[in-house]
Amino acid sequence: MKRFFKIASAVLLLACHSFALKAQTQSTEGSWIQTKKQAQTEKKLIFVDLYFTGCMPCAQMDKEVFPDPKVAALLNADFVTFKSDILKEEIGKKLCMKYGVTGFPTFLLMSAEGKVIDIAGGFHSVEQFTALLQNAKESAKKGVFKKYSPEIQEKEYPDFYKQAYLDGKRNVPFEVIDTYLKSKETSDEIYFVIVTGLRVGKQYDDAFLFNSKKFAKDYGRWSVTNHVFTILQRKKKEYEKKKDLKGFTELVNDSKELYTPEEFTKYSAILLKDFGVEKVVVNPSASKK
């Protein structure tokens, strides 16, 4: 029995070490292609970790979650892992562009052919992360995938969007974005990633809220809930001007089913806190009496 536990422990340590090594390998377009080929050969799914050096929750995942024996065993058994620093590596930038990524870490769970099963982000506990991986496995078995196309086709994106992600030129005039979006269908993938990836507001907020549940089904809850929260923060100012707490509360509650109960409790509390309370700005240069 003791010998059995020693062998099991060695296997789990090897799994942890394998994932750690993969995390240290520089990610390139060629390595991304090789990852997909490996997943197809081994009949596994793909797990992508998009991060950057200096990101606190990214570092926390590396330290507390990925080395966990349960997590490492699950990743090594069922996934081919791919990790990319989105500030240093071109393929990371392209994957962020493809999926309109704005927060980190972001996790892509995909089939070997590049079909998206789910997108998630932020720090996950070991329990939350293993549940994410298990749910991805079950969805893949059922053939349930998101609406994203499987390949990165750079020529399909407008120049302003490519420059925003590949060159860091994110200050795009609204008029430029607006002109382009008016030529696209609301349900189109590129429409969705431009709106969420560039945080497009103004007259696009109401349409996004109206379509948010369909967007969540088609493109994943993570991107949608992040953008809905941004919209509701903007809407709060409008409702405060009208002193309409009831109306704003109803608007917040309309988004409830997009979030888990824990998430909704957290975000609704943030949104409704200090509603209508005048923000006092203290001038630090003012002289004290």
LINRAGI-V329226 format. One record per helix or strand of 3 or more residues. SS is the DSSP state (H for helix, E for strand). FROM is the first residue (numbers start at 1). TO is the last residue. Records with the same first field share a line. If there is no record, write none. Layout:
SS=FROM-TO / FROM-TO
This chain:
H=2-24 / 29-42 / 56-65 / 69-78 / 90-99 / 126-142 / 154-156 / 159-166 / 174-181 / 189-197 / 204-219 / 221-242 / 245-254 / 256-258 / 261-272
E=45-51 / 79-85 / 106-110 / 116-121
